[in-house]
Amino acid sequence: MRNTAYSEYATDVRIAFFGEAGFGWRRFEELGLAPVLLREEIDYRREAGLGERVRVTLRAAGLSPDGGHREG
C-alpha cells in the first residue's frame, strides 16, 4: 500500500465523522465553512497487504464539551 493511501483512508474517516454528526458537504457549504486539518499524525504499525482490512481510529481534539463551536 502506498504511503499516501493511509492518509486518504484517514481523510475518508474524518469526512464520515462529520457526516454522522450532521455536517455533510452540503451543510458546510450552507454555513460557508470547511473542516481544517492542522495536523495529521500517522503511526505505522506494519505494512498492510493487498486485500487486507485496515482499521482507522479517529481521535478528535479541541472540541467544546457539547461538541459545538465557540464564538471568538
Secondary structure by P-SEA (a helix, b strand, c coil): cccaaaaaaaaaaaaaaaaaacccaaaaaaacbbbbbcbbbbbbcccccccbbbbbbbbbcccccccccccc
